[in-house]
Amino acid sequence: MKFHFSKENLKPPTARLQRALEILPGACSWGVLLGLIFLSIFFPFIAAVLIVAFYLSWIMRVLYSTIFLLLSYLQLNIEKNTNWMRRIQGIDDLGAYWKENNSKKFGRHWRQRASHKIHLDQLNKLIASKNLPPASSSIYHLVIFPVVKEGRDILGPAIEAISRQHFPLKQMVIVFALEERALPLVQSAVYELEKKYKNVFFDCTTVLHPAAVPGEARVKGANATCAAKHAAAFFKARQIPFENVIVSCFDADTVVSLNYFACLTYHFMVCPLRLCASFQPIPVYHNNIWNVPGFARVVETGSSFYQLIEATNPEKLVTFSSHSMSFKALVDVDYWPVDMISDDSAIFWKAYIHYDGQYQVTPMYVTLSMDVVSANNWWQTVKSVYKQKQRWAWGVENFPIVMRAFLKSKKIPLYERLRLGFKLIEGHLSWATSGFILTIIGWLPIFFAKREFSASVAYYNVPDIANTIFGLGFFAICITIVLSLSLLPKTKMRYGWLLKIGHAFEWLMVPFILVLFSALPALHAQTRLMLGKYLEFWVTDKHRTIHKKPFE
C-alpha cells in the first residue's frame, strides 16, 4: 500500500502516533536543557561531568567536521576547471572514451591528475553497472522557479545566468511557477522575462498557481508541483521520456555558474542509479554578500560549510535548497508535498520511502550562488534571518512522518531504519541544544557549585578542560576563517582587502550566532511542533543594494 506522506487526513490511530512523534523532538530538547539546568543547581558535580563529556564529544565532532570540510573544499578546487561538456561527449561514445582515458595521463598539475582519477573510477562503475545513460543530445533540463514576490532584480540575474550555459540551451525548459496572489508588478516582471527568453530555450513559460486549492497549504511545494504537472504534459505531448529529463527546483535568486548544467548532466549520465537519485550542489550565498550586515555573512557562510561537510558522506546527505533530481522519480512519487514547508528535504524522504530505501543523493562539487537574507534595515535583517533559520529548522516536521513510514516498512532494512531514525532525532536535538550548552549552561555548575564540590579536584579542572577544548575549537575556527575568505567572491569596491579582514573578525560573533540564529530558532520550531502550533510558510526577504561612489 502506498504510504501517505502527510500529517493530514490520517486515520485516528495513525493520527495519534503522528502527534506523539511530533512531541518527541521538542520534548527531548527541552528535557536535555532543563535537566542540565536542574543538575547544575542541585547536583553540580554530576552536571559538570556530563558537560565535560559533552565538550569532548563536541570538540571531536568539530575536528572531524574540519577535516572533512578541508577535503570537500579540496575536491571543489580539483573540479573547478573541469571540462564537463568534453566528458559528456566522451560518454556518448563510452567504449572509445574509456580506452582513451585508460591509456593516457591527463595534465601535469596534481589537481588535473586527481580529477582524472575520480573520473576514471566513475567510468569504471558505470561500465560495471551495465546501466548506460541515454545520449546527451536526448537529455533535457526542466528548471522551475517558484515566484511569489521576487521582482526582476532578483529573477533577472538568475535566468540570465542560465542563458549563458555551456550546455545546449535548446535542451532546456524554463518554467516560472507564479503564484496567483503575487502582486501585479511581480506578475508583469515574470511575463516580461518569459517573452524575452521564450526563443532562447527549448521553451520558457509561466504557470499560474491558483491561490486556493483544496488540500494544499500556502507552501512552495504546492506551487512547484503545479508547474511540474504542466511540464509533464509538455514533455508527454512531445514524446520526450521522463527518464531523459532532469528537473531542478531553484529558489528565485539562484545564480548558476557557466558549467552548472553540463556538470549536472555529467553526474546524471555517470550515475548508475540515475533514475533513483537527487543531485546536490554546494550552495553559497554570494549574490549580495558585501551588502548585508556582518552577522548575516557569517550565518550563511556557516550554512555553506555545513553543506560542504555533508557532501563528503553521500550516505548521510539529504537534499537542501536548490537541487535537482530525475523527473521520472518526481512523477513516480507524486511530486513535492503540497502541505509541508520543508519541501527540499521532504522530497528526499518521500522518494526514499517510495523506493524502499533504494534512493540516493549524489553530491556535485560545483557551487550555485544565492542571496544572503537582507531587509530594509539592520533590525529587520535580524528578524528575517531568524525567521529563515526557523523555517529551515521546521524540517523537523519530516521526523514524525518518516518514523511512521519506518515503523510500517518491511522492505527497508532494520539497520537502515535505526541508523537514519537516530540521525534525524540526534541532528535536531543537537541543533536545538548545543548552542545553549556551549555558551550558557556549560558554566552553570561552576556558578552553583556547593562547598564540597568547590573543594574537589574536578571543580578546579573543569575550567582548564573547557579552556583546552575551546582552544582546539578556536583552531578549527581559524581554519574556517581562512576557507571562508578563499570562497568569498571578488568585489569591485575599493579597498576590498579591508572588507575581507573585517569579515575575518566577524567570526568572533560565532557564540552569539550559535544561540540566536541556530539553537534558538531550532528550539522554537520544535516547541511549535510539540504544541501543535504549525508554522506557516514565510517568503524570505531579499534585497539587492548597489553601491555608489566613492566605493565603486
N, C-alpha and C positions, 0 to 999 in steps of 0.2 A: 504494500500500500504506500502511496506517495506521502511523504512527510509534509505536514502543514507548517511551513516556515513562517510563523507569525504568532503573536500573542493574542490575536483577535479570533473570535468565533470558535473557541475551544469548548469541548465537552466538559461538564463540571469537574470530573476527577482530574482531567488534564489541566484545566484552569487552576485548580488548587495547587497542583505540582508546579505549574508555571509561577504562581505567586510566591510559593515557598522558595523557589530558586532565585526569584528576583530579590528577595530579602537577604539571601545568603552573603553576597559580596559586601554590602554595606554593613551588615551585622558583624562580619569578620573584621573589617577595617576599624569600626568603632570599638569592637571588643579588644583589639590589639592596643589601640591608643589609650582607651580608658583603663585597660588592665595595667599598662605600664605606668600610667599616672598614679593609680591606686597603689601599686607595688612601690613606686618611688616615695610615696608619702609614708606608708606603713611598714614596708619591708624593703628599705633602700638597698640592702646588701644583695638580695635576690634580683632586684631591678638592675643594679649595677652589673651583675654577672650577665644577665640577659642582654643588656645594652652593649656591653663589650663584645659579646658573641655576635650581635647584630653588626657592630662596627667591623668586625673581622670579615664577616660574610660580605658586607657592603664593599670593603676595600678590595677583596678578592674579585668581586664582580666588576668593579671599576677597572682594575688592572687587566682583567680578562677582556673587557669591552675595549679598552685602549689598544690592546694588541690587535684585535680584530678590526678596529677602526683603521689602524695603520695598514693592515693587509688589504682592506677594502679600498682605501684611498690609493694604495699602490696599484691595484688592479684597474681602478678608474683611470689612472695615468697610463697604464700599459695599453689600454684600448683607446686612448684619446685620439690617435691619428690613424686608426684602422680604416681601411678602405672597404666598407661594408658592401657597397654595390659590386665590387670585384668578387667578393666572396659569394654573394648571391648568384651572380652569373656563373661562377665556378660550380656551385651545387647543381645548377641546371644540367651540367654535363659531369655528373659526380665521379664516374669511373676515371676519366682522364684527369680530372682535377685532383682526385685523391693520389694518383700516381705522381703528379707534378709536385704536390705538397710533401710527399714522402721522399722524393729524390733530391729536393733542393733545400738549401739552408737559406732562410729568409732574413735579411737585414744583419747589420753589424752591431747595432745597438742592442743591449740586453732587453729593452722593452719590446723590441720587434721580435726577438727570439722567444721571449716569454709568451707574447701574443700568438705567435705561430704554434707554439707547443699546445696552448689551450685550444686553439682552432683545430689542430690535428686530432686531439683527444675527442673533440665534439664530432668530427667527421667519422672517426672510428666507431663511436657509439651509434651514430646514425646508420651507418652501413650494417653494423651488427644487428640493429633492431629490425632491418628489412622493411621499415615503415617509411618509405621515401616520400618527400613532400611533393606537392604539385609544382609545376613550372612557375617561376617567379612572375612571368607575364600574365598568369591567370590568378594571381593573388591580389585581393582588393582590401583597401583600408576604409573602414567606416569610422568617422570621428564625430562624436556627439558632444556639443557644447550646451549644457543646461544654462538657461539665461532667465533671470527674473528682475535684476535691477542693474546689471552691468551695462555701461554705455559703450560708445565707440572707442573711447580712450582705453578701455580695458580689452574689449574684443578685437579691436583693430590689429594691435601687435601680435595677438595670438594667431589670427588667421593669416596674417602676412608672413609669419614665420613658417607656416605650413606651405604656403605658396612658393617658398624658396627651397623646398626639399630637393635632395638629390634623387629621391625615388620618383618614378614617373607619376605625374600629377593626374593623369587620366585614369589611374587605377585607384583614385581616392574619391570618397564621397563624404562631404561635409554636411552635417545636419545641425541647425540651430534649434534646440529644444526650448521653445519660447513659452513662458507662462502667459496665459491669457490675462492674468491680473497685473502683468508688467505695465509700467507707465507708458503712455503714448510715445514719449521721447525715446524710451528704450526700444519699443517695438519698431519705430521708424528707423532707428540706427541699425537694427538687425536686418530689416528688409533692404536697406541700402547696401549692406555688406553682402547679402545674398545676391543682389543684382550685379555687384561689382565682380564677384568671384564665380558667378554661375558658369561661365565658359572656361574658367581656368582649370577646374577639376572635372572629373567624370560627371559629377553633379554637386550642386550646392543648393540646399533647400532649407526651408523653415517649417517646422511642425509646431502648431499651436496646441498647447496642452490645456484642456478645459479647466476652469477654476474649481469646479466642484464635481468630483466623480465619486459615486458610492463605493465605499470600501477603501478609498485612498486617503492618506493624510497629506498635509502640505509639506512634502519632502522631495528632495532632489531625485530620489529613485523613481518616484511616480512620473515625474517629468521625463527622465531619461528613458523609462520603459515605454512611454507613449511614442517617443521618437524612434526607438529601436523597432517597435512593431511596424511603423510606417516604412522603415528601412527594409525590414524583412519582406514586405510586399514588393518593394522596389527591386530587390535582388531576385525574388521569385519570378517576377514578370519578365526579367531579362535572362532567366535560366542560369543565373550565377549560383553555384552551390554554396551553401552556408559554410561548408568545410573549407572554402577558399577565402573566407572573409575574416579579417581581424578587426575587432571593434575596440575603440579607445574612447573612454568616457573622461573628458577633460574638464576641469574647472575653467571658467571663462577667462581666467588670467594666465592660463598655461602657455608658455612660450617654449617651443621645442628647438633643439639645435638642428643644424643643416642635415645631419646624418641620422636623425632620430628614427625616421620611418624605415630607412634602409637597415639600421641596426635591429629594429623590431622585426622586420621581415626575415632577417637572417636568423634570429633566435627562434622564430616560429618555424622556419624551414628545418633547422638543425635539431629541434626538439622532437624526439621520437613520439612522445605523448602530446603532440601539439593541440589536439582537439579536446584535451582534458587539462588545459593549462592556462594560467594567467601569467602575464609578463609585467614585472615591476621595475620601473626605472628608479633612479635616485632623485627625489625632489629637492631642489634648492630654492631658496626664497630670495632671489637676486633682482627681480624686476625693479623694485623701488627701495632697495636695501639702504641706500645712502640718504633717503629722505624720511626715515622713521626714527623714533626715539631709540636710544641705545639698548634699553631693556628688550625691546621688540626684536632687535637684531640678534641678541644673544639667545632669546627663546627660540626663534626659527632656525638659527644655526644648529642649536641643540637637536631640533627635530630632524634636520638633515643628517646629522651624525648618527642619530638613532637608526635611521633607515640604512645608512652605510654599514653599521654593525649588523643589523638584521640580514642584510644581503649576503653575509658570509656563511649563513646557515639556512639554505633553502627549506629544510625540513621544518623550521620554525617560522618561516616567512608567511605573512598574511598581507593581502593586497591593501594598499593605503593610498588615499587621494587619487590623483590621476594615474591610471593604469590601463592595461589592455588585456584582451582575452579572445579566445576563439568565439566567433559569432555563433557557431553551432552549439557550443556549450551554453552560451547565454540563452539561446532559444530553448534548448533542452530543459534548462532549469526554470523556465518561465520568467526570464528576465529578472531585473532587480526587485527587491521587496518594495512595495508601494506604500507601506505603513511604518517604515523604520528610518531613523535619521542616519544611522551608520551604514549607508548603502555600500561604501567602498570595501569595508571588511565583511559585511553581511553577505555580499555576493560570493566571496570565497567560501564561507561556511555553508552557504546554500548549495554551491557546486560540490564541495567536499562530501556533504551528506548525500546529495543526489547520486553521485558516482561511487558511493560506498567506500570512501577513503581513497579512491584512485584518482586523485586530483592534486595538482602541484602548482607552486608559484615559482617561476623561473626569474632569477634576478638578472637585470641588464645593467651593465656598468656604463651607463650613459645618463646624463642629467637632463632634466627639464626644469625650467625656471617658473616660479610663481611669485605672487605678491606677498610681502610681509603685511600683516594686518595694519591698517592705517586709518585713522579717523581725523576729524577736523582739528582736534587739539590733543594735548598730552593726556589729559584725564579720560577723554573719550576713547583714546587708543588703549589705555589701561583696561577699560571696561570691555572693549571689543576683543582684545587678546584673551582676557579671562573667559568671555563667552565662547570664543573659538575653542579654547582648551577644554572647556566643559563639554562642548559638543563632541570633541574628539573622545573625551573620557566616557561619553554616553555610549561608546562601543561596548560598554558593559551590558547593554541590552541584548547582545548576542549570547551572553553566558547562559541564561535560563533556557533559551531556545535550543542552543547546541547541546546542552546537558540533557534535555528531553529527547533529542534525537539520538544521543549516545546511549541512553537508557533503553531506548526502543530498538536500536540497531542490532542485528545478528550477524551482519557481514563485515563490519569494521572490526578489526582485531581488538580484543580487550586491552592489550598493552597500549595500542594507539589511542584508544578512548581515554584510558587513565592518564597517559602522558599529556595529551592535548587538553584534557579537562583540568589537570593540575596547572599546566602552563597558563591557561586562561585565568583561573582564580588567583594564582600566585602573581601574575602580571598586574592585575587590577589591585590586589592587596598591596603590593609593593608600591605601585603608583600613588595610592592614596595615603600611605603611612610613612614612607621613607623620609620624605622632606621634613615632616614634623619631628620624627625621631632624631634625625641628624642635627637639626637646628635648635630645637626647643626641649623635647622630652629627654634627650640624652643627658642633659645636665641636671635634671631634677634630683636624681639620687644624691648628688653632692650637696645640693641645696637643703634637702630634707634629711640629711644623714643624722642618725642618732649618735649619741656619745660612744656607744660600744662599736659602732661601725666606723666612726671618725677616728678611732684609735687603732683601727685594723690596717694591715698592710695594703689591703685592696683599696681602701679609701685614698691612700697616697699614690697608688699605682694607676688608678683609673684615669686621672688627668694625663699622666705620661703616655699611657696606652692610646688615649684619644688623640693626643698631640702627634704621636708617631703615625697613627692611621691617617689623620688629616694631612700630615706632611706628605705621605705617599699619594693621597688624593690630590694635593696641590701639584705634585709632579705630573700626575695624569692630566690635570687641568692645563698645565703648561704645554703639554703635547697637543691638547685640544686647541689651544690658542694658536699655536703655530699652523696647524692644519686649517683652522678657520680663516686665517689670514691668506693662506695659499689658495683657498677656494673662492675668496671674495672676487667679484668682478672688478675690472679696471674702471676707474672713474675719470671723467673728463674735467672734473673740478680741479682748480689749482690747489697745490699742497695736499694732494691725495694721500701722500705718505703719512701726513698728520692724522688723517681720518683713520688709517689702519692702526696707528699707535693708540689712538683713542679707543678703537674697537677692542684692542688687547686689554686695556684697563677696564672695559665694560664687563669683562668676565668676572671681575670682583663682585658683581651683583648676583652671582650664582646662588648663594644661600637664600637671598631674598626671593629669587626667581623660583627656586625649588619649592618654596612654600606657596607663594601667591599664584604662580602660573603653572604649577604641576600638581602638588599634593592637594591644595585646597579645591580647585575645580574638579579633581577626580573624586574627592570625598563628597563634594556637593552633588555630583552626578549620581554616585552610588546611594547617597541618602535619599535623593528624589526617587530613585528606582525602588528603594526599600519601602518608602512611604506610599508608593503608587502615584506619585505626582510626576507624570511622564512629561519629558522635555518636548517642546515644540521646535521645529526646525528654524534656525536663525541664519540668515544670509550674512556672511562676513562683510564688514566694511572694508572697502579697498579704494584708496585714492592715489592718483598719480600727481606728484609735485614736480614742477620744472624749475630748476634753479636758474636764477638770473645773475647778471653781473653784480659784483666782481668775481663771482665764483666760477663762471664759465671758462 
